[in-house]
Amino acid sequence: MPMRRRGQVIWDRAANPTRYVSDALRVERRELRIALHEIKARSNLGGADRIIIYADGNVTDADGEDIGNIYDEL
């Protein structure tokens, strides 16, 4: 199966995303935190687990598996 082409990565760490991420996605920081908590919880990931956030709001785990989209949680 060919790999799906993704947009620009705006976050790829385990720590809490910085204001840069919420600004880039044009969402409130609080909304971003809540959305990420929901996405990670559904995927059995914890706060220390690395995620990748893309400019279109898509979120993948460290292995590149789709786990959600920020905008779907708002």
C-alpha positions as CSV (number, residue, x, y, z in Angstrom):
1,M,0.0,0.0,0.0
2,P,1.6,3.4,-1.0
3,M,2.3,5.8,1.8
4,R,-0.2,8.7,1.9
5,R,1.4,12.1,1.3
6,R,1.1,14.4,4.3
7,G,1.2,18.1,4.9
8,Q,3.8,20.1,6.8
9,V,4.7,18.8,10.3
10,I,4.2,21.5,12.9
11,W,4.9,19.3,16.0
12,D,6.7,16.0,16.5
13,R,7.6,15.7,20.2
14,A,6.2,14.1,23.3
15,A,6.0,17.3,25.4
16,N,2.9,19.6,25.3
17,P,2.7,21.6,22.1
18,T,3.8,25.2,22.3
19,R,1.7,28.3,21.5
20,Y,3.2,28.1,18.0
21,V,1.1,25.0,17.3
22,S,-2.2,26.5,18.5
23,D,-1.4,29.7,16.6
24,A,-0.6,27.7,13.4
25,L,-3.9,25.8,13.7
26,R,-5.8,28.9,14.7
27,V,-7.3,27.3,17.8
28,E,-7.2,28.3,21.5
29,R,-4.5,26.6,23.5
30,R,-7.1,25.1,25.8
31,E,-9.0,23.7,22.9
32,L,-5.8,22.2,21.5
33,R,-5.0,20.5,24.9
34,I,-8.5,19.1,25.2
35,A,-8.5,17.8,21.6
36,L,-5.1,16.1,22.0
37,H,-6.1,14.5,25.3
38,E,-9.2,13.0,23.6
39,I,-7.2,11.8,20.6
40,K,-4.5,10.3,22.7
41,A,-6.9,8.6,25.1
42,R,-8.8,6.9,22.2
43,S,-5.5,5.6,20.9
44,N,-4.3,4.4,24.4
45,L,-1.5,7.0,24.4
46,G,-0.4,8.9,27.4
47,G,1.0,12.4,27.8
48,A,4.6,11.1,27.5
49,D,3.9,9.5,24.1
50,R,5.2,11.2,21.0
51,I,2.7,12.4,18.4
52,I,3.0,14.3,15.1
53,I,0.7,17.2,14.3
54,Y,0.3,18.4,10.8
55,A,-0.7,21.8,9.5
56,D,-4.1,20.5,8.4
57,G,-4.9,19.3,12.0
58,N,-4.1,15.6,11.4
59,V,-2.4,13.8,14.2
60,T,-0.4,10.6,13.9
61,D,1.4,8.5,16.5
62,A,5.2,8.1,16.4
63,D,4.9,5.4,13.8
64,G,2.9,7.5,11.4
65,E,-0.5,5.9,12.1
66,D,-3.5,8.2,11.8
67,I,-5.1,8.7,15.2
68,G,-7.3,11.8,14.7
69,N,-7.7,15.3,13.7
70,I,-7.7,18.4,15.9
71,Y,-10.6,20.0,14.0
72,D,-12.8,17.0,14.4
73,E,-12.5,17.4,18.2
74,L,-13.6,21.1,18.3
